[in-house]
């Protein structure tokens, strides 16, 4: 009688078991992966449902960011009732119109839903591949905005997940986030095409640049800047180690994660305002004319596709202009150099252009709410302009230095014009011949004065 197995038989069994294991292990691993993937998607959809319920209880017109961290005891902040567990790390943003933006990452998957779509999609790739290591706030794309990159002479749609292979932005390397607004007739087409598709310049109305929230310290040129995550309420602008949160990121009673600035001065004509390099700059217009037209760019049935009533479109204030300049005069821009006439704040195509030279930039500001030749009637709400109470820059903010306004703090930078406001000329003009210089204006319009656009949540 034969007892046991021969060595050959044992080896054969081992080989067979190895083959079976080689076949079944990937299958089992795939089943486990699919189960985890489905569980992640269920978690995200549960979060979206919870946010929708919270949104309904809050009502429309409220902007809210929900920070998601499934690894933390406080898995969602602010806290809201959730059924089931929370998986992944990221954020859900609800804008003033109630539209929801989702970006949550777990393991090797990304759950993503831009505001234009209604379905959360899973991608087999990280949400944010960390192309930008500066800790700048992720740009928020309002309705109608399309993320873009520059490839040679072409403007192409960017992947707003910001992959390393083709980054949308990388502030660490002076690549500021850019977006465009196309005419309403072409919007749906470009929103639905894949990243890398060329955007026809003839369809573009506005080219925009994202300015993320930051705190700063001016000891010398260049300016020391650190980006601030989120939009925490600031009870005092002064933080540790002498840093100040820049005032441009407070709009009325709102704290902003950042704002969009027009890449170029306002162009086109009074019937259709644009901001693009190929159109003629609008000049010879009073403050009242441009303020009225720009403020109505988010009106009903506007050609930009902007939501009506919940988005602020405004003529750029002095503090907003100064925030761009401070960022430019830091390691994230041109450093301590001065911008050449017609040049960019980053010395590449991703910055803001024409901040030095004629026509120079008229900014919303006032000397004690004097009207001058502006024809403003009535005067705008306080949040739409910077008011100066003295013609002395060291006392212009209620007897104190105006921190963050690009006046006393940077008065020794580069030279150029340093003519502050007067009674007959109660408005500021910036960038006449050097970065961060300033002059004054009646507000009545001139061939040497142009305007810029700022867009943020209202």
Secondary structure as UniProt FT lines:
FT   HELIX           7..58
FT   STRAND          64..69
FT   TURN            70..71
FT   STRAND          76..77
FT   STRAND          89..94
FT   TURN            96..97
FT   STRAND          100..106
FT   TURN            107..108
FT   STRAND          109..113
FT   TURN            115..116
FT   STRAND          121..123
FT   TURN            143..144
FT   STRAND          145..151
FT   TURN            152..153
FT   STRAND          154..157
FT   TURN            160..161
FT   HELIX           164..166
FT   HELIX           171..173
FT   STRAND          178..182
FT   HELIX           184..192
FT   TURN            195..196
FT   HELIX           201..203
FT   STRAND          204..212
FT   STRAND          214..217
FT   STRAND          224..227
FT   TURN            230..231
FT   HELIX           240..242
FT   STRAND          244..245
FT   HELIX           247..249
FT   STRAND          250..251
FT   TURN            252..253
FT   STRAND          254..255
FT   STRAND          258..262
FT   STRAND          267..269
FT   TURN            270..271
FT   STRAND          272..275
FT   TURN            277..278
FT   HELIX           287..295
FT   TURN            296..298
FT   TURN            300..301
FT   TURN            303..304
FT   TURN            308..310
FT   STRAND          311..315
FT   HELIX           318..328
FT   TURN            331..336
FT   TURN            341..342
FT   TURN            345..346
FT   TURN            349..350
FT   STRAND          360..367
FT   TURN            368..369
FT   TURN            372..373
FT   HELIX           382..384
FT   STRAND          386..388
FT   TURN            393..396
FT   TURN            398..399
FT   TURN            403..404
FT   HELIX           408..410
FT   TURN            411..412
FT   STRAND          427..430
FT   TURN            435..436
FT   STRAND          438..441
FT   TURN            447..448
FT   STRAND          449..450
FT   STRAND          453..457
//
